[in-house]
Amino acid sequence: MRHSKRRLLASMACAASLIALPTAHAESKWDLASAYAAGNFHSKLLGEFATEVDKATQGKLKITLHVNASLFKAPEIKRAVQGGQAQAGEILLVNFQNEWQLFGADGLPFLTDSYESARKLYAAQKPFLDKKLAEQGMVLLYTVPWPPQGIFVKKTLSSAADLKAVKWRAYSPATARIAELVGAQPVTIQAAELSQAMATGVVESYMSSGATGVDTKTYEHIKHFYDTQAWIPKNAVIVNKKAFDALDAPTRDALRQVSARMEAKGWEESKAVMAQSLETLKSNGMTIHQPPAALKADLQKVGDSLLKEWLAKAGAEGQSLIDAFRKP
């Protein structure tokens, strides 16, 4: 009887260990939603990010990337991550300015005019972003900037008056407001729909980076680009906080380390993409212009107006961010 009892206990212990074994090596699977084309440098970096996370976590965290708005459209991604429909997503921060003004800080025209100043703005903005996203049940992993923004337009420009009544693509509150201030006609078009909008005449002009111009083959429809370097907006890779917290500590640490590497690489790659994009646009028949003095002055006035309006809405929190950015 005693031997039988020992055998029973041994069998139970063995069974328990077999049940526990898969848990010890549990694998987490995440979906990562993005709105940009597979060939875009942001999408390529996300693919590399997923691969590096797999390696760094020894297969414990596997991320499946969904590009070109195939899982969720750009405006839906943040809510999908917040609600857990996707564990991770890439968002353009300025798209969510109406929800919280500080999401749009890097979309304020002429507040920054270089990657160096954009980095300084990010350093001032990041504590606010971390706090806000945590309140909403999310974690910021890293950001990658777009190249500086310029104006794609079908005709030559001498001043902002030449943009009056032009059909202008708006993709954020700031770009819509710019259209209003220069008298253009704003049309809300997301990145995945831009090529079709230009082909059908729905859009005649828009502000974005040279990279977007290449991705969408804008040169097939529009022949002028004004290199205004108006602002340097950022994409942010965010994750659902519950999904993040469910990872074990070594996996979270590895994820953070890969994110830091991807952020550093992404900022450098953005600079290279800027130069490559302008060359590609030129080689496909687009004329690259430096903005005339009158146009530059007009756009600076637009920038001043937008900053004043933004601060009125952002309140003390926004003023604190700007003060931190402008601190020597």
C-alpha positions as CSV (number, residue, x, y, z in Angstrom):
1,M,0.0,0.0,0.0
2,R,2.9,2.3,0.9
3,H,4.6,1.6,-2.4
4,S,1.4,2.2,-4.3
5,K,0.9,5.6,-2.5
6,R,4.5,6.6,-3.4
7,R,4.0,5.6,-7.0
8,L,0.8,7.7,-7.1
9,L,2.4,10.7,-5.6
10,A,5.4,10.4,-8.1
11,S,3.0,10.1,-11.0
12,M,1.1,13.2,-9.8
13,A,4.3,15.2,-9.5
14,C,5.4,14.1,-12.9
15,A,2.1,15.1,-14.4
16,A,2.2,18.5,-12.6
17,S,5.7,19.1,-14.0
18,L,4.5,18.3,-17.6
19,I,1.6,20.7,-17.2
20,A,4.0,23.4,-15.8
21,L,6.6,23.0,-18.5
22,P,4.9,24.9,-21.3
23,T,4.1,27.8,-19.0
24,A,7.8,28.2,-18.1
25,H,8.5,28.6,-21.8
26,A,5.3,30.4,-22.7
27,E,5.3,32.3,-25.9
28,S,3.5,35.7,-26.4
29,K,2.2,36.6,-29.8
30,W,1.5,40.3,-30.6
31,D,-0.1,42.0,-33.6
32,L,1.5,45.3,-34.6
33,A,-0.7,47.6,-36.7
34,S,0.8,50.2,-39.1
35,A,-0.9,52.5,-41.7
36,Y,2.1,52.8,-44.1
37,A,3.2,51.0,-47.2
38,A,5.6,48.0,-46.9
39,G,8.3,49.9,-48.7
40,N,8.2,52.9,-46.4
41,F,11.3,53.2,-44.1
42,H,9.0,53.2,-41.0
43,S,7.5,49.9,-42.1
44,K,10.9,48.4,-42.8
45,L,12.1,49.5,-39.4
46,L,9.1,47.9,-37.8
47,G,9.9,44.6,-39.6
48,E,13.4,44.8,-38.3
49,F,12.1,45.6,-34.8
50,A,9.9,42.5,-34.8
51,T,12.8,40.3,-35.9
52,E,15.1,41.8,-33.3
53,V,12.6,41.3,-30.6
54,D,12.2,37.6,-31.5
55,K,16.0,37.2,-31.3
56,A,16.4,39.2,-28.1
57,T,13.6,37.3,-26.3
58,Q,14.7,33.9,-27.6
59,G,11.4,33.5,-29.3
60,K,9.3,34.3,-26.2
61,L,7.7,37.4,-27.9
62,K,6.7,37.1,-31.5
63,I,5.3,40.2,-33.2
64,T,3.4,40.0,-36.5
65,L,3.5,43.2,-38.5
66,H,0.4,44.4,-40.4
67,V,1.3,47.3,-42.8
68,N,-0.6,49.6,-45.2
69,A,-3.7,49.9,-42.9
70,S,-4.4,46.2,-43.5
71,L,-5.4,45.6,-39.8
72,F,-6.7,49.0,-38.8
73,K,-6.8,52.4,-40.6
74,A,-4.5,55.2,-39.3
75,P,-7.1,56.9,-37.1
76,E,-8.2,53.6,-35.5
77,I,-4.8,52.2,-34.5
78,K,-4.4,54.1,-31.2
79,R,-7.9,53.0,-30.0
80,A,-7.3,49.5,-31.1
81,V,-4.1,49.3,-29.0
82,Q,-5.8,51.0,-26.1
83,G,-8.7,48.5,-26.2
84,G,-6.4,45.4,-26.7
85,Q,-7.7,44.6,-30.3
86,A,-4.0,44.9,-31.3
87,Q,-1.2,44.6,-28.7
88,A,0.9,47.1,-30.5
89,G,0.7,49.8,-33.1
90,E,2.5,52.7,-34.8
91,I,0.8,56.1,-34.8
92,L,1.5,59.5,-36.2
93,L,1.3,61.6,-33.0
94,V,0.0,64.7,-34.6
95,N,-3.1,62.8,-35.8
96,F,-4.4,62.8,-32.2
97,Q,-4.0,66.5,-31.4
98,N,-7.7,67.1,-31.1
99,E,-7.8,64.4,-28.4
100,W,-4.9,66.0,-26.4
101,Q,-3.0,69.1,-27.6
102,L,0.4,67.9,-26.6
103,F,0.2,65.0,-29.1
104,G,0.5,67.7,-31.8
105,A,3.5,69.6,-30.4
106,D,5.8,68.3,-33.1
107,G,3.4,69.4,-35.8
108,L,3.6,73.1,-35.0
109,P,5.1,74.8,-38.1
110,F,8.6,76.3,-37.7
111,L,8.8,75.5,-34.0
112,T,11.7,73.2,-35.0
113,D,13.9,73.6,-38.1
114,S,16.4,70.7,-37.8
115,Y,16.8,67.2,-36.4
116,E,18.8,68.6,-33.5
117,S,15.9,70.9,-32.5
118,A,13.4,68.1,-33.1
119,R,15.3,65.9,-30.7
120,K,15.2,68.7,-28.1
121,L,11.5,69.0,-28.6
122,Y,11.1,65.2,-28.1
123,A,13.1,65.4,-24.9
124,A,10.7,68.0,-23.6
125,Q,7.6,66.2,-24.9
126,K,8.4,62.6,-23.8
127,P,7.6,62.9,-20.0
128,F,4.2,64.3,-21.0
129,L,3.7,61.5,-23.5
130,D,4.7,58.7,-21.1
131,K,2.3,60.1,-18.5
132,K,-0.7,60.5,-20.8
133,L,-0.3,57.1,-22.5
134,A,0.0,55.4,-19.1
135,E,-3.2,57.0,-18.0
136,Q,-4.8,55.6,-21.2
137,G,-3.4,52.1,-20.6
138,M,-0.5,52.2,-23.0
139,V,3.3,52.3,-23.1
140,L,5.5,54.3,-25.4
141,L,8.3,52.1,-26.8
142,Y,10.1,54.5,-29.2
143,T,9.6,57.2,-31.8
144,V,11.0,57.7,-35.3
145,P,10.7,61.1,-37.1
146,W,9.6,61.7,-40.6
147,P,11.9,63.8,-42.7
148,P,11.2,67.6,-42.6
149,Q,7.9,68.6,-44.2
150,G,7.6,70.6,-47.4
151,I,4.8,71.6,-49.8
152,F,3.9,69.5,-52.9
153,V,1.9,71.6,-55.3
154,K,0.9,71.5,-59.0
155,K,2.0,75.1,-59.7
156,T,4.9,77.4,-58.7
157,L,4.5,79.6,-55.6
158,S,5.6,83.1,-54.9
159,S,3.7,83.6,-51.7
160,A,1.0,82.0,-49.6
161,A,-1.6,83.8,-51.7
162,D,-0.9,81.4,-54.5
163,L,-2.4,78.6,-52.4
164,K,-5.8,80.2,-52.3
165,A,-8.6,77.8,-53.2
166,V,-6.1,75.0,-53.9
167,K,-7.4,71.5,-52.9
168,W,-5.1,70.7,-50.0
169,R,-4.7,67.4,-48.3
170,A,-5.2,67.6,-44.5
171,Y,-4.2,64.6,-42.3
172,S,-4.0,66.4,-38.9
173,P,-5.6,69.4,-37.1
174,A,-2.5,71.4,-37.9
175,T,-2.5,70.7,-41.6
176,A,-6.2,71.5,-41.8
177,R,-5.7,74.8,-40.0
178,I,-2.8,75.8,-42.3
179,A,-5.2,75.3,-45.2
180,E,-7.7,77.6,-43.6
181,L,-5.1,80.3,-42.8
182,V,-3.7,80.4,-46.4
183,G,-7.2,80.1,-48.0
184,A,-6.7,76.6,-49.4
185,Q,-9.5,74.0,-49.5
186,P,-8.7,71.3,-46.9
187,V,-9.6,67.7,-47.9
188,T,-9.1,64.9,-45.2
189,I,-7.1,62.1,-46.9
190,Q,-5.1,59.4,-45.1
191,A,-1.7,58.1,-46.4
192,A,-3.1,54.9,-47.9
193,E,-5.6,56.9,-50.0
194,L,-3.3,59.7,-51.2
195,S,-2.3,58.2,-54.5
196,Q,-5.9,57.7,-55.6
197,A,-6.8,61.2,-54.4
198,M,-4.1,62.8,-56.5
199,A,-5.0,60.6,-59.6
200,T,-8.6,61.7,-59.4
201,G,-7.9,65.4,-58.8
202,V,-9.3,65.4,-55.2
203,V,-5.9,66.7,-54.0
204,E,-3.8,69.3,-55.7
205,S,-1.3,70.1,-52.9
206,Y,-0.2,68.8,-49.6
207,M,2.5,69.2,-46.9
208,S,4.5,66.1,-46.1
209,S,8.0,64.7,-46.3
210,G,9.9,63.7,-49.5
211,A,9.5,60.1,-48.3
212,T,5.7,60.3,-48.6
213,G,6.2,61.8,-52.1
214,V,8.3,58.8,-53.1
215,D,6.0,56.2,-51.5
216,T,2.9,57.6,-53.3
217,K,4.7,58.4,-56.6
218,T,3.5,62.0,-56.2
219,Y,5.7,63.0,-59.1
220,E,3.3,61.3,-61.4
221,H,0.7,63.9,-60.6
222,I,2.5,66.9,-59.0
223,K,5.7,68.5,-60.3
224,H,6.8,71.0,-57.6
225,F,8.2,70.5,-54.1
226,Y,9.0,73.5,-51.8
227,D,11.6,72.4,-49.2
228,T,10.2,74.5,-46.3
229,Q,11.4,72.1,-43.6
230,A,8.3,73.3,-41.7
231,W,8.2,70.6,-39.0
232,I,9.5,67.2,-38.2
233,P,6.6,65.0,-36.9
234,K,7.1,61.7,-35.2
235,N,5.7,58.2,-35.5
236,A,5.4,56.5,-32.1
237,V,5.3,52.7,-31.5
238,I,2.9,52.1,-28.6
239,V,1.8,48.9,-26.8
240,N,-1.1,47.9,-24.7
241,K,0.0,48.2,-21.0
242,K,-1.7,45.0,-19.9
243,A,0.0,43.1,-22.7
244,F,3.3,44.7,-21.7
245,D,2.9,44.0,-18.0
246,A,2.0,40.4,-18.8
247,L,5.5,39.8,-20.1
248,D,8.1,38.5,-17.7
249,A,10.8,40.9,-16.6
250,P,13.6,39.6,-18.9
251,T,11.3,39.9,-21.9
252,R,10.2,43.4,-21.0
253,D,13.9,44.4,-20.5
254,A,14.8,42.9,-23.9
255,L,11.9,44.7,-25.6
256,R,13.0,48.0,-24.1
257,Q,16.6,47.5,-25.2
258,V,15.6,46.7,-28.8
259,S,13.3,49.7,-28.8
260,A,16.1,52.0,-27.7
261,R,18.3,50.7,-30.5
262,M,15.5,51.1,-33.1
263,E,14.9,54.7,-32.0
264,A,18.5,55.6,-32.4
265,K,18.7,53.9,-35.8
266,G,15.4,55.4,-36.9
267,W,16.4,59.0,-36.2
268,E,19.6,58.5,-38.2
269,E,17.8,56.7,-41.0
270,S,15.3,59.5,-41.3
271,K,18.1,61.9,-42.2
272,A,19.4,59.5,-44.9
273,V,15.8,59.0,-46.2
274,M,15.4,62.8,-46.5
275,A,18.4,63.1,-48.9
276,Q,17.5,60.0,-50.9
277,S,13.9,61.0,-51.3
278,L,14.7,64.4,-52.7
279,E,17.1,62.8,-55.2
280,T,14.4,60.3,-56.2
281,L,11.8,63.1,-56.7
282,K,14.2,65.0,-58.9
283,S,15.2,62.0,-61.0
284,N,11.4,61.5,-61.6
285,G,10.9,65.0,-63.0
286,M,10.0,66.9,-59.9
287,T,11.5,70.4,-59.4
288,I,12.8,71.0,-55.8
289,H,12.4,74.6,-54.8
290,Q,13.8,76.6,-51.9
291,P,10.8,78.7,-50.7
292,P,10.9,82.4,-51.9
293,A,11.3,85.0,-49.2
294,A,7.6,86.1,-49.3
295,L,6.4,82.5,-49.0
296,K,8.7,81.8,-46.1
297,A,7.6,85.0,-44.3
298,D,3.9,84.1,-44.9
299,L,4.4,80.6,-43.5
300,Q,6.3,81.9,-40.5
301,K,3.2,84.1,-39.7
302,V,1.1,80.9,-40.0
303,G,3.4,79.2,-37.6
304,D,3.2,82.0,-35.1
305,S,-0.6,82.0,-35.3
306,L,-0.8,78.2,-34.8
307,L,1.6,78.3,-31.8
308,K,-0.5,81.0,-30.2
309,E,-3.8,79.0,-30.8
310,W,-2.1,75.8,-29.6
311,L,-1.0,77.4,-26.3
312,A,-4.4,78.8,-25.7
313,K,-5.8,75.2,-25.9
314,A,-2.9,73.4,-24.3
315,G,-2.9,75.6,-21.2
316,A,-0.3,75.4,-18.5
317,E,0.8,71.9,-19.6
318,G,1.6,73.2,-23.1
319,Q,3.4,76.3,-21.9
320,S,5.5,74.0,-19.6
321,L,6.5,71.9,-22.6
322,I,7.4,74.9,-24.7
323,D,9.4,76.5,-21.8
324,A,11.3,73.2,-21.4
325,F,12.0,73.1,-25.2
326,R,13.2,76.7,-25.3
327,K,15.4,76.4,-22.2
328,P,19.1,76.9,-23.2
